[in-house]
Amino acid sequence: MKCRHCGSERMVPFLDLGTAPPSNSYVEPSARAEPELWYPLVVRCCQACRLVQTEDFAARETFFSPHYAYFSAISSSWVAHAERYVADMQARFGLGPTSRIIEIAANDGYLLQHAVARNIPCLGIEPTASTAAAARDRGIEIVEDFFGEALGAELAAKGVSADLTAANNVLAHVPDINDFVRGFARLLKPQGVATFEFPHLLNMVREGQFDTAYHEHYSYLSLIAVERIFSENGLTVFDVATTPWHGGSLRVFAMRSDTGAHAITPAVADMLDAETAAGMREDGFYTRFQETAAQVRDGFVDFLIDCRRQGLKVAAYGAAAKGNTLLNFSGIKPDLLSFVVDKNPAKQGLLLPGSRIPIVTEERLRTEKPERVVILPWNLRTEIMQQLQYITDWGGKFVTAVPSLTVHS
């Protein structure tokens, strides 16, 4: 295996979750008896550049199909986060009717709808037909394609350059990270700013968030790795901030390296120092994570078996990719977890990949009244617990498995 950034073959183990189907490849009930494609889910760390990355076994089109079922606007708290982002960026960088925001991986328009509302011209780039259609329904212009250097150069040559590019939770999703980053260097105006949000690898390890590993996530990112990747592909990091999303994320601000248009803030050196102090330049930080994942898995399986012995019905909420990682690594099937509820109509009526647990509407909770509800997208725990507070009427309790098994009173 060669590092997808620097080409080094010097790798240390980080996480081996065996094999699993793609986490967003939901199964039609009519195909219940048919086989699925399972791929190894192995993650390693490059000793040369410290990019943590999956070993590739399939093309990106396998994971980002035209029927991709992840719609960002399903989460009201995430939509509110996007609205705050647009307001903050408008204020900080003086964006207005003569500016342009371009979002890479625009999904269903959850973010750019707020640019439209503020009269800031915008464009979305989104390769999956299902979410692109939803964005167009919100009045957003979409280029339906994968992003990289060629597309960035093509748009810039047409005069479609960006004052601001947004790339939320997509930097980890690209197999050719060098080509992807070079696209921003081509797309930005000389004074332009590129922002990237992604789950912080430091939090993933500290909080036992192994379930954020799945095939669509080609990379698991630290500022140590990102700063190097950017600098070698035409971008310079000039600021960094933390956000609470997805278990703790970084928001990185970058500019074209050939312009030096923005002063580099002390936050960059501070974050690099924090990562170094945590051991992220050393092998041991990475090689110990496998045992953490095993402990989370074992605690979850023990809990479900104990519930069955007590005669307690257990359901789940949120047919999320991270939930599929947890369920398939743990070997969970419908005998231990009877159904999962999801708000997304595109998922309802389907089966989870691998575990084949049915995805149902919220009404099923009210009719079956399970004693325990496992929140699979634990990053949305507060929102979900407020939404489903009524389960306490019949003595139901919420459960999260990460970073350790917790029954919430």
N, C-alpha and C positions, 0 to 999 in steps of 0.2 A: 504494500500500500504506500502510495506517495502522497504527501501533503498537497492539498488542492491549492494552497497559496504558494508555498516556497519550493515544493518538489522534493523535500527531504524524505528519506525513508526511515528516519529515526523516530519511531513511535513508541509511546508507552500506553498500556491499557487504561481506559477510563471507565467504560461501562459495557457489559455484555448482557443483553436482555434476551438472548436466544433468537428465536424467530417470531415474526408477527406479520399479519397482513397490513397493508397501508391503513393508517389510523382513520382516514376520512373516506374509506371505500366501503360505504354501508351496503348491506346485502338486502336484495328484494326477497320477501317471504317465499315467492315462487322458486327461488334458488336455494332454499334452506338446505336441501340435500345435495347440492352441488359443491365441488371443491373450490377453495379460495387459493390465491397465490400468496404464499408466505415468504418473506425475505429475512435474511439475517439482520439483526439490529445490534450492530457492534459499533462502539464509539471509542476513538483513540485520541491521544494528544500528541501533537508534533513537538518534539523536544527542541527543534530549532526556532520556531516562531510562536509556539504555544497556542496555535489554533487547534481547538478541540473539534473533531469532525467525525461524521459517520463514514463507514466504508460503503462505497457505492455498489448497488446491485441492479439498479433499474433507472431508466431515463426519467427526467422530471415530469414528463407528460403522464407517467403512470400515477403520480401522486396529485397532479393538478389537472384533472380531467375537465371536459366541458360541463360535467354535472357536479362539480365541486360543491359540497354542501355546507361549507362554513360561511355564514353571513354575519359580519361584524355588528350590524345594527340590531341584532337580536338582544344584545346587552345594553340596557339603558345607561348603566354607569360608564361603559366604554364610549358610548355616543357622547355623554356629557364630558368625558375626558377629551375627546376630539374637539368638542366645541371650545373648551378652555384653551386648548392648544392653538386653534386658529386665532382666538382673541389675543392670546399672549404674543404670538408671532407677528400679528398685525401691529400691535403696540410697539414691540421691540424693534422691528425692522421697517416700520413705516409703510406697510403694504396698503395699496388702495386700488382704484379703478384702472390705473395704468400698469399695475404689477401683474405677475402671473405666478400662481401656485400650481405645481405639477406633483401629483401624488403617484408614487410607484406602488403597485399592489393596492389599487384604490378600492378593491372589493366591491361592496354594494353602495358606495357613496356615503358611508357613515360619517366621513370627515369632510369631504369636499362640499357636501350640502351646506356646511356652515360658511364656507368661502362664498358660495352663491348667495347666501343670505346677507353677506356683508359687501356684496357687489365687488368682489375681487375675482377677476378672470381666473379660470382654473381648467385643468385638463387632468384626466385620470388615465393611468396605464394599468391594465388588468387583463391577464391572459385567460381567465376562466369565464366561459360564456354565461354561466348561470348568474354569477355575481355582477358581471359587466352589464347584463340586461337590467338587473335591479338598480344599478347606478344610473343608467340611462333613464329609467323611470323616474328618477329624482331630478332629471334635467341636467345631468352632467355629461359632458362630452368624454368619450372613452376611446382610447386606442387599445384594441383587443390583441395584445401581443406580450411576449416575454421581453423584459427590459435588459439591455446590455449596451456595450459601447456602440454597436452599429446603429441601434435605434436612437440612442442619445445624439449621435452625430447627424443622423438623418433629420431629426426634429430641429436641431440647431441650424442646420443648413436651410431649413424652410422658414427660419426666423422664429421658431417656437422654442425660446429659451426661458429659463426659470429664474425668478427672483428668489423663490423658495421651493425646494423639493422636500416632500415628506415621504418617509419610508418607515412605516410602523410594522414591526414584526415581520419583516421580509428579508433583512440581511442574512438571517439564519437559514432562509429557505432557498438559497440559490446554490446550485452545484459549482458554477464557475464564479467564485467571489471576486476574482481579479477583474474579469470582464464586466461584471455588474458595477463595481465601484468606478471603473473607467468611464462608464456611461454617465455618471453624475458629473465627472470632470468635463465631459463634452456638453452636457445639457445646461449647466449653470451659466448665468450671466457673470461678467467679471466681478460684480459685487454680490453675487448670489450666495445663498446659504443652503446647505443640505443638512437636514436633520434625520437622524436614524434612532428609532427606539427598538430595543431588543432586551429579552430577559438577560439579567446579569449572571454570568457563570459563577461568580463569587456567591451569590445568593442560592443558586441551584445546589451548590455543594454544601453550603452551611445549613440549608434548610431541608436537605434530603429530597429535593425536587426531581428525582430521577424520572418521574412520569412525564416530564417535559421533553424527554427524548423520544422521537419517532421519526419515521423515514423522511418526512417532509422537512425536518430540521437537519440540514446538512452540516451546520456549524453551531457551536455553543461558545458564546463570545465574552471575552474580557476586553478591557480597554488596552491592555498590553498587546493583544493580538490585533485589535482593530486599528490602533494607531499605526502599527507597522504596515498593515495591508493598505490603509489609506495613503500613507506617504509614498508607497511604491507604485501607486496607481493614480496619482495626480490630485489627491486631496490632502488637506492639513486640518487636523482636529484643533479647534480653537476654544471650545467650551464643552463641558459635560455636566449633566445633572442627573439626579436619581428620581424615579417615579415608583409608586407602589405597585404598578400593574404587573400581572403575571408573576407574582411572587417576589417582585423587586426588579426593576428594569433600569437601564441606562438610557438617557437621551443624549446623543452625541451630536454636536454642531460642527460642521466642517465647511471649508471654503476651498476654492481652487488654489492649488499650491503656487501657480504662476502669478497670482495677484496679490497675496498677502493682504487682503482687503479688511480683515478683522483682527483685532488684537487678541492674542492668546491669553486666556484668563488663568489665574492660579489654580482653578478647579481641576485643570487637566493634570498638572503635576501632583496635586493632592490625591486624585484618584489612582494614578499610577503608583504612588507611594503606598496607598492603602492596599492595593492588590499585591504589591511586593511584600509588604509586611504580613499578609495573609498566607504567603508561601506560593503564590501563583507562578513564580518563575522556577519552581522546584518540582521534581517528579512526584514527590510524596503527596502533594495536594491532590493529584489526579488519581493515583493508583489506589488510594484508600476508599474511593467512592463506591466501588462495587459492594463492599460490605454494608454500607449505608443502605443501598437499594435492597439488599437481601433482608435487612432488619425491618424495613417498611413493609415489604411483601409478607414476611412471616407474621407480623403483627396483624395485618389485614386479614389474612387467611384464618388465623386463629380466632379472630373476632367473628367472622362469618360462620365458622363451624360451631362456635359456642352459641351463637344466636339460633342456629338450627336445632341444637340440642335442647335449648330452652323453649323451642316452639315459637320463636319470634319471627315475624315476616320482615324481610329486608328488601327495600327497593332502592333505587338510586335516582339522582337528579342530574341532568346535564350529559348529553351524549357527546362529550368532548373528546378530542384526540388524546389528551393526557389521561382521561379515564380509560380509554381503550388500551393504552400502554400498561396502565396498572392492572387491568383485568386480565390481559393476555399474559403478562409476565407472571401473574399470580395463578393462572390456570382456572379462573372463575367462570362458571357456567350458570344457566338459569336455575339450577337446583339450589344454589346459594344466594343468588341475587335475581329476584323474579322478573323485574322489569326496570327500565330507566325512562324517566319522563324528560321531555325536551320541548321547549317553546317553538322551536323551528319547524314549520310545516314541511319543509323539505326533508326532514329526518323522520318525522312521525310515520309510523306504519312500516318502517324498515327494521332491520336487525343490525346490532353492532357487529363490526367485523371481528372475526375470530371467535368471540364468546357466543355469538348468535343470540344475545339477550334482546328481547323486543323493545323497540322505542315507542312510547305511547304518549297520549296527551295527559295534561294535568288532571283531568277528570278521574283518571284511574286511581290517583292518590286518594281522592275523596271517597271513592266507592270501596276500595280494598283496605284503606286505613292501615298501612304498614307501621309496625312499631318503631322501625329504624329507617331513616332515609340518608343514604350516603351521598354527600355532595362531591361529585367527581371533579368539576372545575372549582377546586378549592380557592382559586384566586378571586372567585365571585361569591365567596361564602356569605358575606354580609348582605349583599343584594338578594341572594337566594333565600336566606333564612328569614328576611323580612317578607319576601313574597309568599313564602310557604308557612308563615307563622301559625296558621290554623292547624297544622298537624299536632300541635300540643293539645288541642281540644280532646283528642283521643289518647293522649299520653305518648304520642310519637316524639322521638328525639332525633336530632341531626348528628351525623357522623362525618368526620374527615379522616383520611388515612395518612396524609402527608402534613408535616414531617414525621408524625407518629400517630398511631390510632387514638382518636379523641372522640368521646361521646359528649356532645354539648348539651348542657342542662338548660 
